[in-house]
Amino acid sequence: MTTRQIILDTETTGLYADGGDRLVEFAGLEMVNRQMTDKNLHLYVHPERDMPEEAAKVHGLTIEVLEEKNAPPFAEVGRQIADFLRGAELIIHNAKFDVGFLNMEFRRMGLPTVEELGCTVTDTLAMAREMFPGQKASLDALCNRFSVDRSKRVLHGALIDCELLGEVYLAMTRRQFDLMGAAAEEKMETKPVAHTETKRSGKLKVIRADENELAEHGRYLDGLGEACIWSKTQMPSENGGTDA
């Protein structure tokens, strides 16, 4: 069964989904069989509240910028986002944060939560901490570790972060995929082998040495000298007996 995956990221007005902060940008890039498709969703969203200066410094989105982009409120795009996510595996860095904001926004509209939409969640932050214990696990650090070019990431942005995360996720799971792919390929290429029964007579055919071969063998033993015990024993004759 083909798994539909979505590389996902959001930007918000702050850190607390249950404290009045709102979502201001959503990006999701679809991936099927480890290949990006052309089914992506990128939206700017008006938070219907002020934008804290600290948040704007992170992602560069002020209320003025969002209004210039004609960003709609979440209520106008929430169902579109929910339909896009439905049934997919979501690949998210620090998934608790993004899922928390999406579920908060969905509940405000009376829409199903991420879990109720049938989504599963893979947290690349948790993956990185397990793979590299004690090491930095930020998206920037993982880009450096896997040689992913992040030169375009001047500010945090949902779309650019999704693009980087997609490359990081593929790099993090490449070995696992190669092992699974090799096993699947071997299974596909394995075909039943037809066995044919071979009847044996029960008698072994004995091919004995001829006179020339026996003479040559004798000369070889003579060349070994006194140390050769075989020259002191009886040699088999051509007719199956022994020669002195």
C-alpha positions, 0 to 999 in steps of 0.5 A: 500500500502506498503511503502518502506523506506530507512534510509540514510546517507552520508559523505562528504569533507565539509559542502557546496554542492554548494561550491565545496565539494563532497560526499565521502560515501553513505549508505542506509538501506531498511526498509519495514513494519518497518522491515529491509530487506537485500536490502542495499547499502553502497559505498565509493566514491572518491571525485576527490579533496583533503580531508580537515583535518577537514573533515577527523577528523570527518569520518576518510576518507582520500584520501589515505584510499579511494584509498586503498578501490578502491573507484570509482568517483560518476560518476561510481555509481551515477546511482546505487544510483539513482535506489536504491532510486527511489520512496522510503521514505527517512529517514534522520537526517538533510535531507537538508544536505544529499539531497543537496549533492545528488542532486548536485552529480546527477545534475553533471551527468545529473540524476534526483534529489531526488524529481524527482526520486519520493522520499519523505523525512522525516527529523528526526532532524525536528521530534526531535525538534518538539517532544522535543522542547529546547532539544538536537536533535543530533543523539548522543542525541537521542540515549541516549534518546531512550537507543540506544547503540552507543558504536561502533560509534567512528567516524562518518560513513554513515553505522553506522549512518544509523544503529543507525538512524534506531533504533532511528526512530523506537523508535520515531514513535513507539507510532504513529505506535501502535495507527495506528496499533491498529486502522487498526487491529480493522477495520480488525476485525470488522465484520457486525453483523446480526440482527434478528427481535424479535416479541413481543406480547405486553403483559408482563408476571407478576409473583406474589409472593406466600403466603410464599414469602408474609409472609416472606416479612411481617416478614421483614417489622415488624422487621423494627419497627415503622420507616417502612412506608411500614408496615402501607400501604396495601400489594398486595394480590395474586389475584391482590387486596389489603390486609389490 
